[in-house]
Amino acid sequence: MNYNYGGEWFTFNLFLRDNEWIIHPFDSMLIRNEEMCQLVMAELVKHKGFQVMLAREGIYLSSLRSTVNVSGQRETEEENDYPDYSGGRVRGGDSDIDELIEHHSLDDLIRMEMEIVEDRMTVYNQILQRMFMEDLGPHDPEFQKVQRMVKSYEACKSELAALLEDYGFGSRKRF
């Protein structure tokens, strides 16, 4: 999602991880500048359009988490010492990438991606169920879009499964 703050557009990812909705700034300026990130994210959560979008998706604002510290308090080393392998960015940089490669085979990484895709499919299937319960069905354009999203995730999962088969299921080869 994109958000305009001070005449600049900032991009954020919103994803489900471990049954928690996570918002992540996808803009290097915000990632590098914690104070600016705090300002932009504080305004984002106050923005009525963002609140309505969350409500439509069934996401409570109070349950939203961030991959960056927006509280203004410093994290202890212990709190920031875990790798985050989801969402396309690994916290801490190259050392976490090295740890990821060292401790996981390519099959493991593909399985992790399959889990993420399965989680997304579950979310959108639940949205379809709720839409159906509200008498929205295949005739509704939004229902059709959500159905297409589920089908896209299903195709992605099939492609990932094919990678496992092509690569040799159970292989422990490292990069």
N, C-alpha and C positions, 0 to 999 in steps of 0.2 A: 504494500500500500504506500502511497505517496502522501506527504503532508507538507503544506506550504507554511513556512515560519520565517517571518522577516523578509519576505520576497524570495526566499530560497526554497527549493524543493528537496525534501529529505525522504529517503526510502526506508521502509521498515518491513521486516518479515514478521508474520504472525503464524505460529505453528503450534501443534499439540505435541507435547513430549511428556511421557510418564503421567498422562491424564491431567496435565497442567497446560494452560495456554501461555505461551511465551512470546513476548515481543522483543525483537532484536533490531537495533539500528543497522541498516545495510549501507551505511555511508561512512567512509573512512574518517571524515572530519569529526563526526560525532563519536566514533569509537576512540579516536585519539584525544578528544577534548571532553573530559568527563563533565565539566561545568556546563558547557554548551549542550551536551546531551541531556543533562538534568533539566535545563530550561525548555528545550524542545519537547521532551517527553512529558513534562508537567503540563505544557500547553496542549499537547496531543490528547491527553486523558481528559482535559476539560472541554475539548472540542465536541460539540453536540453531534456532529456528523459521525465522529468516531464512536461515541457512546451508542448511537442508534445502530451502527453497523454491528457492534458487539452484541447488542440486545437481539438483533435479528438472527445472529448466529448462536444465541443462547449462552453467551459468554458473560459471566458476571465481572464487572470492572474490578471488584475486590479480589477476584481470583486470578487476575492477570499478573504474570511475573515478567521480569526483564532479565536479559543476559548481561546487562551492565548495571552498575551501582547507581541508582537514581535517588537514593535516600540522603545523600550528602555525607554519610558516615563512611569512614574507611573500613574496608574489609580486612579481616585478619588473613594472614598467609594461609591458615588452615581452610578458611572458607573459599579461597580463590585457588586452591591447590588441586583441583580436580579437572580432568579434561572434559570438554564438551564436544562430542563427536557429531551432534545433530545440527541441523539448520545451516549447513554449508560452511561454517566457520569453527575453527578449533581455538579455544581460549589459550592464551599463553604462547602462541606462535609455534616455531619449528620444533621445540622440544616435545610438545604434545603430539605433533605429527609423527615424530620419530617414535614416540611411545606407542602410538596407534599402529604404526607399521610393525614395530617390534613384537607387539602382543597379539596381533590379529593377522590371519591369512586373508587373501583376497576373498575366499568363500565367506569368511566371517563378516567382512565389510559388505558384501552383497546381501547377506542375511540381515544385517543391520538396516540396510536400505529397504529391504522387503518389509521389515517390521514397521518402519516409518510409513511406507505406502499402505500397509494394512491398517495402521492407526487412522490414516486419512480416510481410507475407504469406510471404516467404521463410523467416523464422524459424519461423513456425507450420507451414508445410509440412514443414520439416525435423523438427519435433517429431512431426508425423503420421507421417512416414516411420519415425522411430525407434520410435514406438509400434507401428506395423504390424510392424516387424521383431521386436518383443517379443511378437508374437501378440495384440496388442490391435487390435481392428478396430471396425467400425461397431456391433457389439453392446455395446461398452464405453461407459459414460456419459461418461467423461473424453475419450475419443476423439471422441465426438459433440460435446462442447463445443468442442474445438479445431477440429473441422470447421466448426462454426457461426462461430467467430472468423474463420477463413479466408474464409468466405462473406461475413461482415460487411465485412472489409477489401476483398474483391472489389467489393462493392456501393459502398463508399466510393470506390474507385478509379474506378468507372464514373461516379459522381456528379461527381467532380472532372474527369474527361474531358469530361463533358457541359458543365461550366462553361467549359472551354476552347473548346468548339465554340460555345456560346451567346455567349461574350464576343467571339469573333472570333479564331481561331487566328492567332498571329503578331503580335498587336497590341502596340504599345509604349506604350500609354497609361499614364500615371502616376496616382497617387491624387489 
